[in-house]
């Protein structure tokens, strides 16, 4: 499990601050080398799938590299997702596949139009992500589609409401070209984690 370190810090009401501390109304480039691309997508170099090898040591090294690549993509995704949720929510659906499903505290929302309508009625938010975990999903479970499971937890305060603990799970799927990989949300499950007090 990865805890957010020095490059992640809550900016209070100003939102998240990354190393660059650069914000604008439109999404920013995911990678410095991408120049004109916008930060509406999570873009990474192409993933190298674990190579088939007869040596157990070589297989372990290849799989570790694959997991590290997936974790870097997940960290970039989490940064973009929660910054967009808090500051530019109208752009949030650009991170989802056309037929993506969101389950928000048990309520199912499917498709980009329904997602846009759902996010539009949510009050403004301040998310604080405290923990991130990620792992690649085995290709046999996803019909050979490169997929990463991302789990986050932290706190959120919606305008006019008290702070809640939350847990959110994403299945990210890779749309790969020879030049890069664009990650999109296939499934998203958000849940408040507050314990009932008596």
KOLNUKE-294910 format. One record per residue (C-alpha): residue number from 1; residue in one letter; chain; x negated, y negated, z. Coordinates in steps of 0.5 Angstrom, whole numbers. Layout:
<rs>
@num:NUM residu:a chaine:A X:X Y:Y Z:Z
...
</rs>
This chain:
<rs>
@num:1 residu:x chaine:A X:0 Y:0 Z:0
@num:2 residu:x chaine:A X:-3 Y:-7 Z:-2
@num:3 residu:x chaine:A X:-2 Y:-13 Z:3
@num:4 residu:x chaine:A X:-2 Y:-20 Z:0
@num:5 residu:x chaine:A X:-9 Y:-23 Z:1
@num:6 residu:x chaine:A X:-12 Y:-29 Z:0
@num:7 residu:x chaine:A X:-10 Y:-30 Z:-7
@num:8 residu:x chaine:A X:-3 Y:-30 Z:-4
@num:9 residu:x chaine:A X:0 Y:-35 Z:1
@num:10 residu:x chaine:A X:7 Y:-38 Z:2
@num:11 residu:x chaine:A X:7 Y:-45 Z:0
@num:12 residu:x chaine:A X:13 Y:-46 Z:5
@num:13 residu:x chaine:A X:19 Y:-50 Z:1
@num:14 residu:x chaine:A X:14 Y:-51 Z:-5
@num:15 residu:x chaine:A X:14 Y:-44 Z:-6
@num:16 residu:x chaine:A X:8 Y:-39 Z:-8
@num:17 residu:x chaine:A X:1 Y:-41 Z:-9
@num:18 residu:x chaine:A X:-4 Y:-37 Z:-13
@num:19 residu:x chaine:A X:-11 Y:-39 Z:-14
@num:20 residu:x chaine:A X:-9 Y:-44 Z:-20
@num:21 residu:x chaine:A X:-4 Y:-48 Z:-16
@num:22 residu:x chaine:A X:-1 Y:-50 Z:-23
@num:23 residu:x chaine:A X:6 Y:-50 Z:-24
@num:24 residu:x chaine:A X:11 Y:-53 Z:-29
@num:25 residu:x chaine:A X:18 Y:-52 Z:-31
@num:26 residu:x chaine:A X:17 Y:-47 Z:-37
@num:27 residu:x chaine:A X:13 Y:-40 Z:-35
@num:28 residu:x chaine:A X:6 Y:-40 Z:-36
@num:29 residu:x chaine:A X:1 Y:-36 Z:-39
@num:30 residu:x chaine:A X:0 Y:-29 Z:-36
@num:31 residu:x chaine:A X:-7 Y:-28 Z:-38
@num:32 residu:x chaine:A X:-12 Y:-34 Z:-39
@num:33 residu:x chaine:A X:-14 Y:-31 Z:-46
@num:34 residu:x chaine:A X:-7 Y:-31 Z:-48
@num:35 residu:x chaine:A X:-7 Y:-39 Z:-49
@num:36 residu:x chaine:A X:0 Y:-41 Z:-52
@num:37 residu:x chaine:A X:4 Y:-35 Z:-49
@num:38 residu:x chaine:A X:9 Y:-36 Z:-44
@num:39 residu:x chaine:A X:9 Y:-33 Z:-37
@num:40 residu:x chaine:A X:16 Y:-30 Z:-39
@num:41 residu:x chaine:A X:13 Y:-24 Z:-40
@num:42 residu:x chaine:A X:8 Y:-20 Z:-36
@num:43 residu:x chaine:A X:3 Y:-19 Z:-41
@num:44 residu:x chaine:A X:-4 Y:-14 Z:-39
@num:45 residu:x chaine:A X:-9 Y:-11 Z:-44
@num:46 residu:x chaine:A X:-7 Y:-4 Z:-46
@num:47 residu:x chaine:A X:-6 Y:1 Z:-41
@num:48 residu:x chaine:A X:-11 Y:7 Z:-42
@num:49 residu:x chaine:A X:-7 Y:14 Z:-40
@num:50 residu:x chaine:A X:-11 Y:19 Z:-36
@num:51 residu:x chaine:A X:-15 Y:23 Z:-41
@num:52 residu:x chaine:A X:-14 Y:30 Z:-41
@num:53 residu:x chaine:A X:-21 Y:33 Z:-38
@num:54 residu:x chaine:A X:-23 Y:40 Z:-36
@num:55 residu:x chaine:A X:-27 Y:37 Z:-30
@num:56 residu:x chaine:A X:-23 Y:36 Z:-24
@num:57 residu:x chaine:A X:-28 Y:30 Z:-22
@num:58 residu:x chaine:A X:-27 Y:27 Z:-29
@num:59 residu:x chaine:A X:-19 Y:27 Z:-28
@num:60 residu:x chaine:A X:-19 Y:24 Z:-21
@num:61 residu:x chaine:A X:-23 Y:18 Z:-24
@num:62 residu:x chaine:A X:-19 Y:17 Z:-30
@num:63 residu:x chaine:A X:-13 Y:18 Z:-26
@num:64 residu:x chaine:A X:-16 Y:12 Z:-21
@num:65 residu:x chaine:A X:-17 Y:8 Z:-27
@num:66 residu:x chaine:A X:-10 Y:9 Z:-29
@num:67 residu:x chaine:A X:-7 Y:7 Z:-22
@num:68 residu:x chaine:A X:-11 Y:1 Z:-22
@num:69 residu:x chaine:A X:-9 Y:-2 Z:-28
@num:70 residu:x chaine:A X:-2 Y:0 Z:-26
@num:71 residu:x chaine:A X:-3 Y:-4 Z:-20
@num:72 residu:x chaine:A X:-6 Y:-10 Z:-23
@num:73 residu:x chaine:A X:0 Y:-10 Z:-28
@num:74 residu:x chaine:A X:5 Y:-10 Z:-21
@num:75 residu:x chaine:A X:1 Y:-15 Z:-18
@num:76 residu:x chaine:A X:2 Y:-20 Z:-24
@num:77 residu:x chaine:A X:9 Y:-18 Z:-24
@num:78 residu:x chaine:A X:11 Y:-19 Z:-17
@num:79 residu:x chaine:A X:7 Y:-26 Z:-18
@num:80 residu:x chaine:A X:11 Y:-28 Z:-24
@num:81 residu:x chaine:A X:18 Y:-25 Z:-21
@num:82 residu:x chaine:A X:19 Y:-28 Z:-15
@num:83 residu:x chaine:A X:16 Y:-35 Z:-17
@num:84 residu:x chaine:A X:21 Y:-35 Z:-23
@num:85 residu:x chaine:A X:27 Y:-33 Z:-18
@num:86 residu:x chaine:A X:25 Y:-39 Z:-13
@num:87 residu:x chaine:A X:24 Y:-44 Z:-18
@num:88 residu:x chaine:A X:26 Y:-42 Z:-25
@num:89 residu:x chaine:A X:32 Y:-37 Z:-24
@num:90 residu:x chaine:A X:35 Y:-39 Z:-31
@num:91 residu:x chaine:A X:29 Y:-35 Z:-34
@num:92 residu:x chaine:A X:29 Y:-29 Z:-30
@num:93 residu:x chaine:A X:33 Y:-25 Z:-35
@num:94 residu:x chaine:A X:27 Y:-25 Z:-40
@num:95 residu:x chaine:A X:23 Y:-20 Z:-35
@num:96 residu:x chaine:A X:29 Y:-15 Z:-36
@num:97 residu:x chaine:A X:30 Y:-10 Z:-42
@num:98 residu:x chaine:A X:37 Y:-11 Z:-45
@num:99 residu:x chaine:A X:40 Y:-6 Z:-42
@num:100 residu:x chaine:A X:37 Y:-6 Z:-35
@num:101 residu:x chaine:A X:41 Y:-5 Z:-29
@num:102 residu:x chaine:A X:40 Y:-9 Z:-22
@num:103 residu:x chaine:A X:43 Y:-6 Z:-16
@num:104 residu:x chaine:A X:44 Y:-12 Z:-11
@num:105 residu:x chaine:A X:46 Y:-9 Z:-4
@num:106 residu:x chaine:A X:50 Y:-4 Z:-7
@num:107 residu:x chaine:A X:53 Y:-8 Z:-13
@num:108 residu:x chaine:A X:51 Y:-6 Z:-20
@num:109 residu:x chaine:A X:50 Y:-11 Z:-25
@num:110 residu:x chaine:A X:48 Y:-8 Z:-32
@num:111 residu:x chaine:A X:46 Y:-12 Z:-39
@num:112 residu:x chaine:A X:43 Y:-19 Z:-40
@num:113 residu:x chaine:A X:49 Y:-23 Z:-40
@num:114 residu:x chaine:A X:52 Y:-20 Z:-34
@num:115 residu:x chaine:A X:45 Y:-21 Z:-30
@num:116 residu:x chaine:A X:45 Y:-28 Z:-32
@num:117 residu:x chaine:A X:51 Y:-29 Z:-30
@num:118 residu:x chaine:A X:50 Y:-26 Z:-23
@num:119 residu:x chaine:A X:43 Y:-30 Z:-22
@num:120 residu:x chaine:A X:47 Y:-36 Z:-24
@num:121 residu:x chaine:A X:51 Y:-36 Z:-18
@num:122 residu:x chaine:A X:46 Y:-34 Z:-13
@num:123 residu:x chaine:A X:44 Y:-40 Z:-8
@num:124 residu:x chaine:A X:37 Y:-42 Z:-9
@num:125 residu:x chaine:A X:32 Y:-38 Z:-5
@num:126 residu:x chaine:A X:25 Y:-38 Z:-2
@num:127 residu:x chaine:A X:22 Y:-31 Z:-2
@num:128 residu:x chaine:A X:16 Y:-29 Z:2
@num:129 residu:x chaine:A X:13 Y:-22 Z:0
@num:130 residu:x chaine:A X:9 Y:-19 Z:5
@num:131 residu:x chaine:A X:8 Y:-12 Z:2
@num:132 residu:x chaine:A X:7 Y:-9 Z:-5
@num:133 residu:x chaine:A X:6 Y:-2 Z:-7
@num:134 residu:x chaine:A X:6 Y:1 Z:-14
@num:135 residu:x chaine:A X:5 Y:7 Z:-17
@num:136 residu:x chaine:A X:5 Y:10 Z:-24
@num:137 residu:x chaine:A X:11 Y:15 Z:-26
@num:138 residu:x chaine:A X:9 Y:21 Z:-29
@num:139 residu:x chaine:A X:11 Y:21 Z:-36
@num:140 residu:x chaine:A X:14 Y:28 Z:-36
@num:141 residu:x chaine:A X:20 Y:24 Z:-31
@num:142 residu:x chaine:A X:20 Y:18 Z:-36
@num:143 residu:x chaine:A X:20 Y:22 Z:-43
@num:144 residu:x chaine:A X:13 Y:20 Z:-44
@num:145 residu:x chaine:A X:15 Y:12 Z:-43
@num:146 residu:x chaine:A X:9 Y:9 Z:-39
@num:147 residu:x chaine:A X:13 Y:7 Z:-33
@num:148 residu:x chaine:A X:11 Y:4 Z:-26
@num:149 residu:x chaine:A X:15 Y:4 Z:-20
@num:150 residu:x chaine:A X:14 Y:-3 Z:-16
@num:151 residu:x chaine:A X:16 Y:-3 Z:-9
@num:152 residu:x chaine:A X:16 Y:-10 Z:-5
@num:153 residu:x chaine:A X:18 Y:-12 Z:2
@num:154 residu:x chaine:A X:19 Y:-19 Z:6
@num:155 residu:x chaine:A X:23 Y:-24 Z:8
@num:156 residu:x chaine:A X:28 Y:-29 Z:4
@num:157 residu:x chaine:A X:32 Y:-35 Z:6
@num:158 residu:x chaine:A X:38 Y:-37 Z:1
@num:159 residu:x chaine:A X:40 Y:-44 Z:1
@num:160 residu:x chaine:A X:45 Y:-45 Z:7
@num:161 residu:x chaine:A X:44 Y:-38 Z:10
@num:162 residu:x chaine:A X:39 Y:-35 Z:15
@num:163 residu:x chaine:A X:33 Y:-31 Z:14
@num:164 residu:x chaine:A X:34 Y:-24 Z:12
@num:165 residu:x chaine:A X:29 Y:-18 Z:11
@num:166 residu:x chaine:A X:29 Y:-15 Z:4
@num:167 residu:x chaine:A X:26 Y:-9 Z:0
@num:168 residu:x chaine:A X:26 Y:-9 Z:-7
@num:169 residu:x chaine:A X:24 Y:-3 Z:-12
@num:170 residu:x chaine:A X:23 Y:-4 Z:-19
@num:171 residu:x chaine:A X:22 Y:1 Z:-25
@num:172 residu:x chaine:A X:17 Y:-3 Z:-30
@num:173 residu:x chaine:A X:17 Y:0 Z:-37
@num:174 residu:x chaine:A X:11 Y:-2 Z:-42
@num:175 residu:x chaine:A X:12 Y:-4 Z:-49
@num:176 residu:x chaine:A X:5 Y:-3 Z:-52
@num:177 residu:x chaine:A X:2 Y:-6 Z:-58
@num:178 residu:x chaine:A X:-5 Y:-5 Z:-60
@num:179 residu:x chaine:A X:-7 Y:-12 Z:-57
@num:180 residu:x chaine:A X:-3 Y:-12 Z:-50
@num:181 residu:x chaine:A X:2 Y:-9 Z:-46
@num:182 residu:x chaine:A X:9 Y:-13 Z:-44
@num:183 residu:x chaine:A X:12 Y:-10 Z:-38
@num:184 residu:x chaine:A X:20 Y:-11 Z:-37
@num:185 residu:x chaine:A X:24 Y:-9 Z:-32
@num:186 residu:x chaine:A X:29 Y:-3 Z:-33
@num:187 residu:x chaine:A X:32 Y:-2 Z:-26
@num:188 residu:x chaine:A X:32 Y:-6 Z:-20
@num:189 residu:x chaine:A X:34 Y:-5 Z:-13
@num:190 residu:x chaine:A X:35 Y:-10 Z:-8
@num:191 residu:x chaine:A X:37 Y:-9 Z:-1
@num:192 residu:x chaine:A X:37 Y:-13 Z:5
@num:193 residu:x chaine:A X:34 Y:-9 Z:11
@num:194 residu:x chaine:A X:37 Y:-13 Z:17
@num:195 residu:x chaine:A X:38 Y:-9 Z:23
@num:196 residu:x chaine:A X:45 Y:-9 Z:26
@num:197 residu:x chaine:A X:45 Y:-13 Z:33
@num:198 residu:x chaine:A X:49 Y:-11 Z:39
</rs>
